[in-house]
Amino acid sequence: MCAIVGVINSEGAAKTAYYGLFAMQHRGQEASGISSSFNHHIKTIKATGLVTEVFSPASFEILKGNIAIGHNRYGTAGADSLKDAQPVAGNYALGEISIVHNGNLINKDEIRRKLVSEGAIFQSGMDTENILHLIARSKQEHLKDRIVEALNQCVGAYSLLILSRSKMFAVRDRYGVRPLSIGRLKDGGYIVASETCAFDLVGAEFIRDVKPGEMVIFEEGKDEFSSVQILKAAEARICAFEYIYFARPDSVVEGKNVYEVRKKLGAALARKCKNLKANFVVPVPDSGVPAALGFAQESKIPFEMAIVRNHYIGRTFIEPTQEVRNLKVKLKLNPIGAALHGKSVAVIDDSIVRGTTSKKIVELLRHAGAAHVHMCIASPELKYPERYGIDTPSVRELIAANMSTDEICKFIGADSLTFLSIPELVEALGSERKYSLVSFDGDYFIKD
């Protein structure tokens, strides 16, 4: 998950990065940070909390300069939020450096053990810090070559932004699992971000995506950027969950509008549920809304917003503990009894992870008077932990890894439960390319 953003050759770069992070708050709510370079010195501000809580007008008096990178963190259970906040900055032989990272290095423990055995001292539990150490310990003369040498030792999925005193480097792993796009600002500067919705907010024009295995180099004072293929490109596999859940509906990921893709997923689900009898279609807000619209349009069943969401509550999937998640379902969602009483409803959601949220939703709907509740899920069953930058739980916690569809249906208390199959998902996403589907098929394809 996580959001990263970089801005270069633009006055007040840190403030533009701030707005980019604000647009991508959905990708991480636990901590936020920005590093900026001014007069060849890098300064960093980071803290736990939302973007609007971490930064104040005084922050931008400190974060001066025409180059900045930023990060929103989404946390995992038990992690030290502040120590694991990004950017990760430090001093090394070539000067000052700062890094932000979206993804996960699957050989991080092996790299860390080796570095510690050689005398490295770590300040956090983040794999991002591994990259900082590898760059610092490289004997290469130029930072570009140090980055190449470091990343050739790293195995995993990642999008990276690396800030030096006068340059910004953007890199994606050889499979392009996590998204990263380049945009042009109105003042001629550049912005690089996890999602294009960040470009919309700051008025930037989308140029292109960073290619798998590519390093894009931006330099202070230079109008054009350069590019080099530093890793052997593999068959690209953007994470399917970007389309299903993570990305904002108004973003374009690898050329596909997320909102339109989610409507297609809903339409595919409606075709699968063609014999379902319901008075209306109800989305689980907000992530289920586009799929529910597609379902309603395809099935010709009326669409009703019969569940109201409190928008001052964060995303329950990325909350660290189960106790907090359970409470937030009640705080977050409230059904409209007058619309539901005596009705049969098709409830559309993007996915079922642990099953606890779906169980609470069904309970809420029945308490509000719904006669029948049919759960329709616009993705396949989540059966495998995702190791490439998503905090999906262990096999023990994934309900679909431990129960059949009928057993899940009984557990959540629904009258019926339908998932998309993997082929149906791929067809709706677009079968012209491959996707990272590890949560569904267990194909952990990144091995080197």
Residue pairs with C-beta under 8 A, 6 or more apart in sequence:
1 27
1 28
1 74
1 102
1 246
1 318
1 389
1 390
1 391
2 27
2 28
2 71
2 72
2 73
2 74
2 86
2 101
2 102
2 103
2 194
2 389
3 20
3 21
3 24
3 25
3 27
3 28
3 71
3 72
3 102
3 193
3 194
3 195
3 198
4 69
4 70
4 71
4 100
4 101
4 102
4 159
4 160
4 161
4 180
4 192
4 193
4 194
5 17
5 20
5 21
5 24
5 69
5 70
5 71
5 100
5 161
5 191
5 192
5 193
5 194
5 198
6 17
6 67
6 68
6 69
6 70
6 100
6 161
6 163
6 168
6 170
6 191
6 192
6 193
6 218
7 13
7 14
7 16
7 17
7 20
7 67
7 68
7 69
7 185
7 189
7 190
7 191
7 192
8 66
8 67
8 168
8 189
8 190
8 218
8 219
8 220
9 66
9 67
9 188
9 189
9 190
9 218
9 220
9 221
9 222
9 223
10 16
10 66
10 185
10 187
10 188
10 189
10 190
10 191
11 66
11 187
12 60
13 36
13 65
13 66
13 67
13 68
13 189
14 34
14 36
14 59
14 60
14 63
14 64
14 65
14 68
14 70
15 60
15 63
16 68
16 185
16 189
16 191
16 202
17 34
17 36
17 68
17 69
17 70
18 34
18 51
18 55
18 60
18 70
19 198
19 201
19 202
20 70
20 191
20 193
20 198
20 201
20 202
21 32
21 34
21 51
21 70
21 71
21 72
21 198
22 51
22 52
22 201
23 195
23 197
23 198
23 200
23 201
23 202
23 248
24 72
24 193
24 194
24 195
24 197
24 198
24 248
25 50
25 51
25 72
26 246
26 248
26 315
27 72
27 74
27 102
27 194
27 195
27 246
28 71
28 72
28 73
28 74
28 75
28 318
29 50
29 72
29 74
29 314
29 315
29 318
30 48
30 73
30 74
30 75
30 81
30 85
30 318
30 320
31 46
31 47
31 48
31 49
31 54
31 72
31 73
31 75
31 81
31 82
31 84
31 85
31 86
32 46
32 47
32 49
32 50
32 51
32 54
32 55
32 70
32 71
32 72
32 73
32 85
33 44
33 45
33 46
33 47
33 54
33 70
33 71
33 73
33 85
33 86
33 87
33 100
34 44
34 45
34 46
34 55
34 59
34 63
34 68
34 69
34 70
34 71
34 87
35 42
35 43
35 44
35 63
35 68
35 69
35 70
35 87
35 89
35 98
35 100
35 163
36 42
36 43
36 63
36 64
36 65
36 67
36 68
37 65
37 67
37 68
37 96
37 163
37 164
37 165
37 166
37 220
38 64
38 65
38 66
39 65
40 95
40 96
40 165
40 166
41 96
41 165
42 89
42 96
42 97
42 98
42 163
42 165
43 62
43 63
43 64
44 87
44 89
44 98
45 54
45 55
45 59
45 62
45 63
46 54
46 71
46 82
46 85
46 86
46 87
47 53
47 54
47 82
47 85
48 54
48 81
48 82
48 85
51 72
66 189
66 220
67 163
67 166
67 167
67 168
67 220
68 163
69 87
69 98
69 99
69 100
69 161
69 162
69 163
69 168
70 87
70 100
71 85
71 86
71 87
71 100
71 101
73 81
73 84
73 85
73 86
74 318
74 391
75 81
75 84
75 318
75 320
75 391
76 320
76 391
77 320
77 321
78 320
79 125
79 320
80 124
80 125
83 123
83 124
83 125
84 124
84 125
84 126
86 99
86 100
86 101
86 126
86 128
87 98
87 99
87 100
87 163
88 98
88 99
88 100
88 101
88 124
88 126
88 128
88 129
88 132
89 96
89 97
89 98
89 99
90 96
90 97
90 98
90 132
90 136
91 97
92 135
92 136
93 136
94 143
94 146
94 164
95 164
95 165
96 164
96 165
97 132
97 135
97 136
97 143
97 162
97 163
97 164
98 162
98 163
99 128
99 131
99 132
99 160
99 161
99 162
99 163
100 128
100 160
100 161
101 126
101 127
101 128
101 131
101 158
101 159
101 160
102 158
102 159
102 160
102 178
102 180
102 194
102 389
103 156
103 157
103 158
103 159
103 160
103 173
103 177
103 178
103 388
103 389
104 127
104 156
104 157
104 158
104 387
104 388
104 389
105 111
105 127
105 130
105 131
105 154
105 155
105 156
105 158
106 155
106 156
106 387
106 388
106 446
107 154
107 155
107 156
108 127
108 130
108 156
111 127
111 130
111 134
111 153
111 154
112 122
112 127
112 130
115 122
115 130
115 133
115 134
115 137
116 122
118 137
120 133
120 137
122 129
122 133
123 129
127 156
130 154
131 150
131 151
131 154
131 160
134 149
134 150
134 153
134 154
135 143
135 146
135 147
135 150
135 162
138 145
138 146
138 149
138 150
140 146
140 148
140 149
143 162
143 164
143 167
143 169
144 169
144 215
144 217
144 228
147 162
147 169
147 171
147 215
147 230
148 215
148 230
151 160
151 171
151 230
151 231
152 231
155 446
155 447
155 448
156 173
156 387
156 388
156 446
157 173
157 175
157 177
157 178
157 239
157 388
157 389
157 436
157 446
158 171
158 172
158 173
158 177
158 178
158 389
159 170
159 171
159 172
159 173
159 178
159 179
159 180
159 194
159 210
160 169
160 170
160 171
160 172
161 168
161 169
161 170
161 192
162 168
162 169
162 171
166 219
166 220
166 221
167 217
167 218
167 219
167 220
168 192
168 217
168 218
169 215
169 216
169 217
169 218
170 180
170 182
170 192
170 210
170 215
170 216
170 218
171 210
171 214
171 215
171 216
171 230
172 178
172 180
172 210
172 211
172 212
172 213
172 214
173 212
173 213
173 231
173 446
174 212
174 213
174 231
174 232
174 233
174 234
175 212
175 234
175 235
175 236
175 237
175 436
175 445
175 446
176 209
176 210
176 211
176 212
176 213
176 236
176 237
176 238
176 254
177 237
177 238
177 239
177 388
177 389
177 436
177 446
178 194
178 239
178 388
178 389
179 194
179 195
179 209
179 238
179 239
179 242
179 247
179 253
179 254
180 192
180 193
180 194
180 209
180 210
181 192
181 193
181 194
181 195
181 196
181 199
181 206
181 207
181 208
181 209
181 210
181 252
182 190
182 191
182 192
182 206
182 207
182 208
182 209
182 210
182 216
182 225
183 190
183 191
183 192
183 193
183 196
183 198
183 199
183 204
183 205
183 206
183 207
184 190
184 191
184 204
184 205
184 207
185 191
185 202
185 203
185 204
186 203
186 204
188 223
190 218
190 225
191 198
191 199
191 202
191 204
192 210
192 216
192 218
193 199
195 247
195 248
195 251
195 253
196 206
196 251
196 252
196 253
197 247
197 248
197 250
197 251
198 204
199 205
199 206
200 250
206 252
209 254
209 255
210 216
211 227
211 229
211 233
212 231
212 233
212 234
212 236
213 229
213 230
213 231
213 232
213 233
213 234
214 227
214 228
214 229
214 230
214 233
215 227
215 228
215 229
215 230
216 225
216 226
216 227
217 225
217 226
217 227
217 228
218 225
219 225
235 434
236 254
236 433
236 434
237 434
237 435
237 436
237 445
238 253
238 254
238 433
238 435
238 436
239 246
239 388
239 389
239 390
239 435
239 436
240 379
240 425
240 429
240 435
240 436
240 437
240 439
240 440
241 386
241 390
241 436
241 439
242 253
242 258
243 253
243 256
243 258
243 261
243 262
243 265
243 429
244 262
244 265
244 350
244 351
244 378
244 379
245 287
245 317
245 350
245 351
245 379
246 390
247 253
247 258
248 258
249 258
249 259
249 262
249 289
249 290
250 258
250 259
251 257
251 258
252 258
256 429
256 430
258 290
259 290
261 428
261 429
261 430
262 290
262 291
262 294
262 350
262 378
263 290
263 291
263 293
263 294
263 297
264 294
264 428
264 429
265 291
265 294
265 378
265 379
265 420
265 425
265 428
265 429
266 290
266 291
266 292
266 293
266 294
266 295
266 296
266 297
266 298
266 348
266 378
267 294
267 295
267 297
267 298
267 428
268 294
268 378
268 420
268 424
268 425
268 427
268 428
269 291
269 294
269 295
269 348
269 376
269 377
269 378
269 418
269 420
270 294
270 295
270 296
270 298
270 299
271 298
272 418
272 420
272 424
273 295
273 299
273 346
273 374
273 376
273 418
274 299
276 299
276 346
276 374
276 376
276 416
276 418
277 344
278 301
278 344
278 345
278 346
278 372
278 374
279 301
279 302
279 343
279 344
279 345
280 296
280 301
280 302
280 303
280 304
280 306
280 343
280 345
280 346
281 292
281 295
281 296
281 299
281 301
281 302
281 303
281 304
281 345
281 346
281 348
282 292
282 304
282 305
282 306
282 307
282 345
282 346
282 347
282 348
282 365
283 289
283 291
283 292
283 293
283 303
283 305
283 307
283 347
283 348
283 349
284 307
284 333
284 347
284 348
284 349
284 350
284 361
285 305
285 307
285 308
285 309
285 333
286 309
287 349
287 350
288 347
288 348
288 349
288 350
288 378
291 348
291 349
291 350
291 378
292 303
292 348
293 303
295 301
295 346
295 348
295 376
295 378
296 302
296 303
299 346
301 346
304 339
304 345
305 336
306 335
306 336
306 339
306 340
306 345
307 333
307 334
307 335
307 336
307 361
307 364
307 365
308 333
308 334
308 335
308 336
309 332
309 333
310 331
310 332
310 333
310 334
313 328
313 331
313 332
314 328
316 325
316 328
316 329
316 332
316 357
317 325
317 353
317 357
318 391
319 325
319 328
322 354
322 356
325 354
325 356
325 357
326 356
326 360
329 356
329 357
329 360
329 361
330 360
330 364
333 360
333 361
333 364
334 364
335 364
335 365
335 367
335 368
335 370
336 368
337 368
337 369
340 365
340 368
340 369
340 370
341 368
341 369
341 370
342 369
342 371
343 369
343 370
343 371
343 372
344 370
344 371
344 372
344 374
345 365
345 370
345 372
345 373
345 374
346 374
346 376
347 361
347 362
347 365
347 373
347 374
347 375
347 376
347 414
348 376
348 377
348 378
349 358
349 361
349 375
349 376
349 377
349 378
350 377
350 378
350 379
351 377
351 378
351 379
351 382
352 358
352 375
352 377
352 381
352 382
352 399
352 400
352 408
352 412
352 419
353 382
353 392
353 393
353 397
353 398
353 399
354 393
354 397
354 398
354 399
355 399
355 403
355 408
355 411
355 412
358 375
358 412
358 414
359 411
359 412
359 413
362 373
362 375
362 412
362 413
362 414
363 413
365 373
366 373
366 413
372 415
373 413
373 414
373 415
374 414
374 415
374 416
374 417
374 418
375 409
375 412
375 414
375 416
375 417
375 418
376 417
376 418
377 417
377 418
377 419
377 420
378 420
379 419
379 420
379 425
379 440
380 419
380 420
380 421
380 422
380 424
380 425
380 440
381 400
381 405
381 419
381 440
382 392
382 398
382 400
382 401
382 439
382 440
383 395
383 398
383 400
383 401
383 439
383 440
383 442
384 392
384 395
384 398
384 401
384 438
384 439
384 440
384 441
384 442
385 392
385 393
385 394
385 395
385 398
385 439
386 392
386 438
386 439
387 438
387 444
388 436
388 438
388 446
390 439
392 398
392 439
395 401
395 402
396 402
399 408
399 411
400 408
403 411
405 417
405 419
406 417
408 417
409 415
409 416
409 417
420 428
422 437
422 440
422 441
425 437
425 440
426 435
426 437
429 435
436 445
437 443
438 444
438 445
